[in-house]
Amino acid sequence: MQVPLLDLKAQYQTIKDECLQVTEDIYESQYFILGPVVEKLENEIAQYCSTKYAVGVSSGTDALLLSLMAANIGHGDRVITTPYTFFATAGAVSRVGAIPVFVDIEADTYNISPAKIDAAIKEMSEEVRKTLKAIIPVHLYGQCADMDEVSRIAKDNNLVVIEDAAQAIGSEYHGQRAGSLSDFGCFSFFPSKNLGGFGDGGIVTTNSEDQYENLKILRVHGGHPKYYHSQIGGNFRLDALQAAIVSIKLKYLDQWTKSRQENAQMYNSLIIEAGLSNKVTVPFEKENRHIYNQFIVQVPEKRDELKEFLINNQVGCEIYYPVPLHLQKCFSGLGYSTGDFPVSEFAADHTLALPVYPELRKEQIEYIVDQIKQFYA
Ligand SMILES: *Cc1c(COP(=O)(O)O)cnc(C)c1O
């Protein structure tokens, strides 16, 4: 049986007619960049995330970059974030000239540890502490970070908080939506995210009217009015084709999320039934609502061999992420070394993403668990 890690072709078949129709409408209108279709999506996303505003942008990476620019974070500033995330989180910090300060994660959720943020700030010299400007928690795999604690630390230390919610559209923390829990929420419409376009795209959510206006100005090179620049922004625009597709998919997102959650539940019971609980640790659901952008298992033994075995048996799986950011070559100048963040390093060596996409069938999950059982037999 073949089970890909993600099957976007199956999803496309269910929305094909709608997509072709809006695409044709946009071709006829020849209105491609920003405009009414993008504004419609911005309103829909703001409503979905329970925020006052949303600003469509060119990617999740640019959502982070634009938020940092809007928060006036730049050369010599420091930003606390996790080393166990997709590269863009810390890449954006460096691109504005600021310095990423890594803080290790919680072993059960893989999200940044507030206790370790506290400890890291306490350890800073007064001089370094003065350069600390922001925290970027990442809602990894679709589950929110511990935002009450992050917000408390931010408040105590006068820091901006930017949520990297690229994997977490619709996730909730204590009943509140990802993207509504801080100054800026950054989302990605990369095709493999739960709400993906037919290309690159992203969006920033905020409750601040001032920042809403600011984000819109910075998105178009900082020109306000057009051709008059009191700030240097960039081209961070979202296009109408992507917005239209994302708008269509948004209508189905809750239904797809429910299927992902059911698939996760099915893995959980099948893994117990198969007697694999001592070999495979399923995700810890600390926060309702986990949207399962990824279903990550932890395997203490032979992770790489298991991955190879599954791939040889037609099961798509992947390691997110094999190298924590503090050990990336481009960050060697920051002075970190192996052993600095043991929880992240352990996760990088012992976790594996299994298929969890909404169109996955029960037989396919049974097959995957059966393959894992055969591997450990
Ligand atoms: C995907 C992702 C991004 C970047 O989004 P793009 O749209 O690909 O630029 C940033 N952070 C995290 C955690 C992501 O998963």
The ligand as an SDF file (V2000), in Angstrom:
LIG
                    3D

 15 15  0  0  0  0  0  0  0  0999 V2000
    6.5970   27.1450    6.9760 C   0  0  0  0  0  0  0  0  0  0  0  0
    7.1290   27.8650    8.1300 C   0  0  0  0  0  0  0  0  0  0  0  0
    7.6370   29.1720    8.0050 C   0  0  0  0  0  0  0  0  0  0  0  0
    7.8390   29.8690    6.6940 C   0  0  0  0  0  0  0  0  0  0  0  0
    6.7280   29.9770    5.8800 O   0  0  0  0  0  0  0  0  0  0  0  0
    6.9350   30.1860    4.3030 P   0  0  0  0  0  0  0  0  0  0  0  0
    5.5680   30.5490    3.8250 O   0  0  0  0  0  0  0  0  0  0  0  0
    7.4230   28.9000    3.7480 O   0  0  0  0  0  0  0  0  0  0  0  0
    7.8980   31.2810    4.0970 O   0  0  0  0  0  0  0  0  0  0  0  0
    8.0650   29.8170    9.1570 C   0  0  0  0  0  0  0  0  0  0  0  0
    8.0200   29.2140   10.3530 N   0  0  0  0  0  0  0  0  0  0  0  0
    7.5570   27.9570   10.5080 C   0  0  0  0  0  0  0  0  0  0  0  0
    7.5120   27.3530   11.8650 C   0  0  0  0  0  0  0  0  0  0  0  0
    7.1090   27.2310    9.4030 C   0  0  0  0  0  0  0  0  0  0  0  0
    6.6730   25.9840    9.5530 O   0  0  0  0  0  0  0  0  0  0  0  0
  1  2  1  0
  2  3  1  0
  2 14  2  0
  3  4  1  0
  3 10  2  0
  4  5  1  0
  5  6  1  0
  6  7  2  0
  6  8  1  0
  6  9  1  0
 10 11  1  0
 11 12  2  0
 12 13  1  0
 12 14  1  0
 14 15  1  0
M  END
$$$$
